[in-house]
Amino acid sequence: MSLKRHRARRFSFHAAIELTDLQSEAQTKEQTSDLSLFGCHVDTLKPLPAGIKVRIKITHRSENFDALGKVVHTRPNSGMGILFTKIGPNDQLVLDKWIDERRDP
């Protein structure tokens, strides 16, 4: 049994997420279940295939986070892991704020 290690600590984070497949332009709206500095997990019964590049929009408490990403792993009937591949400076500030709000005091 192999133990998978993550690059950064993950935090429980439930928010609306909209994913757009960059190749087909198909959109899906789901929920996140966790968030890190490098990506997020998306709860979905129909995950996109690993390797698909996506445009990401997460909305939480009237704030938006936009980035580009890639599906890095899937779990059928459970969800998928998204790696953030390109984040603009303003969106990085939003991500940092959301992570800071979840860190242990």
Secondary structure, 3 states (H helix, E strand, C coil): CCCCCCCCCCEECCCEEEEEECCCCCEEEEEEEEECCCEEEEECCCCCCCCCEEEEEEEECCEEEEEEEEEEEEECCCEEEEEEEEECHHHHHHHHHHHHHHCCC
